Amino acid sequence: MNRRDFIRNSVKVGAGIAVGGSPLWSFGKALGGLTILYTNDWHSRIDPFPMDGGRYEGLGGASKRAALIEKVRNDSSNVILLDAGDIFQGTPYFNYFGGELEFKLMSAMGYDAVTLGNHDFDAGLDGLAKQLVHARFEILTANYDFSSTILKNKFQPSTIIKKGPWKIGVLGVGIDLQNLVPAEHFGATRYTDPIAAANREADHLKNKLKCDLVICLSHLGYEYRSDKVSDVHLAKYSENIDLILGGHTHTFLREPVILKNKIGKNIRVCQTGWAGINLGKIDYEAHTISTAANPHSTMLKIC
Amino acid sequence: MTSVQPYRRSTIHSNLWLLGLALGIFITSCKSRLTPTYVSGELKQFDTSVVLHSAEIDAIITPYRNELELTMTDTVGYLARAMVKSRPEGLLGNLTSKMVFDYARTIEPELDMVVMNHGGLRTPLPSGVITRSKVFELMPFDNELAIVDLPIERLPELARIIAVKGGDPIWIRDEGYLQIGDSSGTFHFPLREGQKMIRIATSNYLSNGGDHYTVFRSAPEHGGQIRLQGILIRDIFMNAFINDSDKDHPLDADINNIIRSGNE
């Protein structure tokens, strides 16, 4: 919902109050905002790009990112930190240490949740399992079935993060591993339809668990020339997701792309490029609408 | 009358109690829910003019960095100019596929071509000094060299795969080239007399069908074969820099029109 939609909706709700006249309805009370910080595809880029004349020289680096995250946390009340996968692979840090340092750093930075990218399988299921001891954050995947692997029961499809007045549902989906990851690296992992899985989890989070906001961490890729499933597809066929934080295609989206979901509501898709060059930042404001849990409250649909 | 009064008081009291109960149920049935209002979204690029770092994070990284610096900061070679990958053809793809071609031809003199994949080249290269670390960043995967003997009738399928992707790093002997359209392509190079197999150097990732190169994986089903060579692609790159370049003779590459777009 953009600001204009919100104002339009507030007018509708206001009219409803006038007609219904219930003193129990309150509207427009400003609450603490929510800041979402996010990364994707940082690919073991622990150090900034070297000053060697390259396109990205001096950019990125885990230490700088951590300081920036800390600065945002000091300036804002409710901050969550997420990543959309491909944490591993790309510099000798991964070749030598197998992802141990990446997970330790993300834990120290206070990441809340991540999803898995295809390169997070590059050390095989054993390699990934070995590093889980260093991960003090949730790893979310709704469409990979690990039940016949050593990673059985290690991950959840979604989680709820509570920050101040906010109840935020976060889920994760990943790309088809066939022909992308060597078969011996993903073993008996079973890929299932990411759109069906995302919709199932989002419905649960939004409608059953009453989350205020539902975020999908996606490693499907932003968009393809072919009809391969992507974040654009996911957005169009979703119903209860508010925000997609994507990865895989290393797409630099300077600001979120607004698309319409299958019921015509706005959904935003974001991606920060790659290598930890950027830190995505999205701000939400909150208002309350007290909603009576009875079937007469048609205004619930407006929320 | 007197008997009625208490009854009426009781009824009023009871009604008030029921009203309060109903109101309480109604109030407790109200669930406060937030309406998220999007305010802004942006990418925050790290400002290199500001010294920004986290002492906590630096302390975690330092022992790992120190261990890597024992070997990774070595200079392994030199490059004449900065190179990036691009499609259908780019400097970085031509540099690296030629490196693989030159090496593979020493073990397979009748090599016809090299096929690598765009996605496998993971970072641009700068001009000047190339460190060991930079070669790892370019090719972080532990992919091995594979030689595929592909039956000649499967060549159009290989061309199709490359065409659909909009090009991949390749090298073809005798200044051969690949003409591609949207979803088909044709290789142009002179065949040897009676040649029935096309000998291709690639990585074991592609020969296993990775990045949609199923044509390689299925080669044995069509009478071809796949032979792993036991050397990492990364080491081929590393050795090319070490053996074939120095400060006065940096490696270089050109756009050679190896892949030509458009209808023939």
Interface residues (C-beta under 8 A of the other chain):
Chain A: M1 N2 R3 F6 N9 L24 L31 G33 L34 H43 S44 I46 D47 P48 P50 D52 G53 G54 R55 E57 G58 L59 G60 G61 A62 S63 K64 R65 A66 A67 L68 E70 Q89 G90 T91 P92 Y93 F94 N95 Y96 F97 L101 K104 L105 A108 M109 D122 P165 W166 K167 N179 L180 P182 A183 K210 D212 L213 D242 F252 L253 R254 E255 P256 R268 C270 T272 G273 I277 N278 L279 G280 K281 I282 D283 Y284 E285 A286 H287 T288 I289 S290 T291 A292 A293 N294 C303
Chain B: F26 I27 S29 C30 K31 S32 R33 L34 T35 P36 T37 Y38 V39 S40 G41 E42 L43 K44 Q45 F46 T48 L52 H53 S54 E56 I57 D58 I60 I61 Y64 R65 E67 L68 M72 A82 V84 R122 T123 P124 L125 P126 S127 G128 V129 S133 K134 F136 E137 P140 F141 D142 Y205 N208 G209 G210 D211 H212 T214
